[in-house]
Amino acid sequence: MSSEKENPGETAEPEQLALIRETVRQAKVPRAKPRTWRGAALAKELPVARVVVNKGSLHLDQFFDYAVPEELDEAAQPGVRVRVRFGAGAHQVKNGRREGGRLIDGFLVERRATSDYSGPLAALADVVSPEPVLGPDLLGLARAVADRYAGSLADVLQLAVPPRSARAEGRPSARALPPPAVPEPGSWARYERGPAFLDSLARGGTPRAVWNALPGPHWAEEIARAVGATLASGRGALVVVPDGRAAGRVDAALTSVLGEGRHALLTADAGPEKRYAQWLAVRRGVVRAVVGTRAAMFAPVRDLGLVVIWDDGDGSHSEPHAPQPHAREVLLLRAAHDRCAFLLGSTGCTVEAAQLVESGWAKALLAGREQVRRAAPLIRTVGDGELARDEAARAARLPSLAWQTVREGLKTGPVLVQVPRRGYVPRLACERCRTPARCRHCAGPLEAPEQQELHCGWCGRGAADWHCAECGSHRLRAQVVGARRTAEELGRAFPAVPVRTSGRDHILDTVPGRPALVVCTPGAEPVAEGGYAAALLLDGWAMLGRPDLRAGEEALRRWIDAASLVRGQPEGGTVVVVAEPTLRPVQALVRWDPVGHAQRELAERAELGFPPVSRMAAVTGPPEAVEGLLASAGLPADAEVLGPVPLPVVRPGGPRRPGDPPPGEQWERALVRVPPGSGAALATALKQARAARMTRGGGDPVRIRVDPPDIG
């Protein structure tokens, strides 16, 4: 058994896809012929199998060579699942054969005539299935994703290749259908470059676009028409959406536009066997179009011509398992490697999407202002001053304008009421002008937990002499998250109207077009037949007050997603948002200008050195472990370390989120920031440092996350 490691001194380029890089291990002794542990005859041709084993440890992120017995010669083809014995050292060699170790799974990636290892090789224990599931393209993509996120190839393959189902493999896939006809532009005609975008796809072109979708229910059909145009050119298409509800809408739209049998739906709701059968149909080339949730970003679509991601700002696109890749970045890698078209669509706009347009990598796909005014509802605001003067708001925490909007809306249809989730830690802001309070050194958010002294949540520096840079005030404010009894209060105010709720425990997909009150948390809004007559967006400060760099962007995205379900202004649709009207996200909502908001956010982040203009990694763990890793890592010369700062201690038995420290332990987090162009060097340095620590000391509690979605 041998290993091949990448040269530690070589700087990887994870932003670009490449096939697996290999370096030949130079042996000073003559190479030995591979021998099997059973003494069986070897395969006559290419007797060495190169295997990636299912071991996610960074210090084992390499290939291992095994001997191929003659009896497995035919089945042991590149891409198949195998079982091998792993862990037998060189001291466990008897009579020229390597023995011992435990059986683990892996993938055979290559057959070779000789091994670069000089000692005896262990043999393949078994070929689990003759079905090739790991092709060169998927292997190269997984390697690039692992390098970009400072992770291991084995961990990425766990995300990319679904668990095997023998029954699904035993059933033959249906025959592939011929390419469909080019679909009509349909509602794409509302966009200035919409028909031209579809025409380019149908002719085999590779346009790259950031699409700001108009409000309303047409986005799923528009994605389906883009997929249909790509299939008409003889190529495949991949669509990634944030959740099963969105996948169901695109699935129905694809069936309507293309008919049955031309696409696969990859979601966890389908169950392991059905999902694996669909995945196999894609792998075998029977189906050329895929729509699915986060895991579908690795779907092995043949002749990929278009990748689509919808609502890239949704947190569901960020994988919680190591190495925690984001679907948007994976699809960007696929677009670059496969030279295919790229479409990023959303009713809102993230700063990452704005950066793609500003850099010239993608073009903006927008509708004219007249089209926006016809499709968007009327937006009205209620600020703190109006709330203070409003007797109804002081008594029931809902302003008079909200009561009036609900009353009028219920005459013609359902009314949506969005209530923020509880538990957001309030961000500190200037009491006078509401400008977020930030550190003068690193521009991180200022905090004062449990009435302690004011300090930065990133670098930990004190800020006792803080004053607002905008108005000079020294007074801070933290808005209290409220509205526990919103549904009950509305039910008492409108006793004859049914009240329905949608949230974490029970999420509704659709509601009838009859008058009703639909109270939901952000992201759980059901679609109403014919659209909502009105919507209330309550407690705006609860979302704007989150201690996170993306608080304004996320609040605007949530508001626009909800408001997009309301009828257009010509049909009487009205949205009331309870938030200070002078704030930038609120003004962007009133003007329905998420693109402008994202552009201004991007300009500010460029000035302050924030992602996505810079690259950043979060290093989390016990204080001594974080300090040791940062000291041993050969960070780029232009790297800047912010912190470390202590993390909140998780109470035993309390709720935990992914990435939280073990209950009762005091952990710290440091942020490492580098300018553009140094992201690859940062990921490589952190990966090598952690791998070295694991080699020396076994387990390592330090966690590394490249491009963390929430950085405070």
Buried (B, 14 or more C-beta within 10 A) or exposed (E): BBEBBBEEEEEBBBBEBEEBBBEEBEBEEEEBBBBBBEEEEBBEEBBBBBBBBBBBBBBBBBBBBBBBBEBBBEBBBBBBBBBBBBBBEEEEBEEEBBEBBEEBBBBBBBBBEEBBBBBBBBBBBBBBBEBBBBBEBBBBBBBBBBBBBBBBBBBBBBBBBBEBBEEBBEEEBEEBBEBBEBBBBBBBEBBEBBBBBBBBBBEEBBBBBBBBBBBBBBBBBBBBBBBBBBBBBEBBBBBBBBBBBBBBBBBEBBBEBBEEBBBBBBBEEBEEBBBBBBBBBBBBBBBBBBBBBBBBBBBBBBBBBBBBBBBBBBEBBBBEEBBBBBBBBBBBBBBBBBEBBBBBBBBBBBBBBBBBBBEEBBBBBBBEEEBBBBBBBBBBBBBBEBBEEBEBBEEBBBBBBBBBBBBBBBEBBBBBBBBBBEEBBBBBBBBBBBBBBBBEEBBBBBBBEEEEEBBBBBBBBEBEEBBBEEEEBEEBBBBEBBBEEBBEBBBEBBEEBBBBBBBEEEBBEEBEBEBBBBBBBBBBBBBBEBBBBBBBBBBBBBBBBBBBBBBBBBBBBBBBBBBBBBBBBEBBBBBBBBBBBEBBBBBBBBBBBBBBBBBBBBBBBBEBBBBBBBBBBBBBBBEEBBBBBBEBBBBBEEBBBBBBBEBEBBEEEEEEEEBBBEEEEEBBBBBBBBBEEBBBBBBBBBBBBBBBBBEEEEEBBBBBBBBBBBBB
